[in-house]
Amino acid sequence: MRPKFVAGNWKMHTTAATARQLASAVVRGLGADGRVVVAVCPPFPYLALVGDVLRGSSVALGAQNLYPEEEGAFTGEVNPAMLVDVGCKYVILGHSERRRKPELAETDAFINRKVHAALAAGLHAILCLGETLEERKSGQTEAVLKAQLAGSLAGLDPAHMARVVLAYEPVWAIGTGHSATLEQAQQVHAFLRRWIREIFGEETAAAIVIQDGGSVNPDNAGALLRQPDVDGALIGGASLNAEQFLAILRAALS
Ligand code: PEP
């Protein structure tokens, strides 16, 4: 059986003080309950201090991005080894805020380099995928997701896939308060798992964790996480509030 995996994406929020408070509250609230896998992903400058707070707890540390080179003249960038060095287990890659913002415009080919670099360094990659509202309305959801999967996962084998988590985050649901319906989420998650089965085989498809994301909150998390192919959630806004995040973790167990 696949574990439920809930991760908090703090995006470009928090200060050193609030990051420490938030991480402490999550650790305290979760206690030793190991039934749900939990990670928090603070901004780069706070990774080390949040890592200190998480040490010895069951909450893992994740980053929100990396640069796919080992080292060198890449001003402002952070390599995978640095993330491992400060205690990260996970890294979020291919988030729609990086794919779709014109200033960033990350392509599947670039995200694919990041996935390879993350795995080579020993990290687990949380690969985000999702369609826009226009793409959904014009019936392109599966085609868009297929292209994102094929592009971002090119060159990987089933052994690599043991350290890949998928996060289905329809762009129209992120930060909008309009999460995918249970039916929409289950339909897409089942499609993603079928695609993984075709390319990587039954064992990988049965084991891969597929999170849902986009306006997941304490009210909708329980029903969403009971869908057969929804194995967890990537939480943005609600992960900045310890009570809400902990309520989602409790819902994951219901
Ligand atoms: C996200 O951006 O990863 C996300 C899920 O955001 P929100 O929960 O705020 O919609």
Residues whose N, C-alpha, C, O or C-beta is under 5 A from the ligand:
A	BS01	PEP	N9 A173 I174 G175 T176 G213 G214 S215 V216 L234 I235 G236 G237 A238
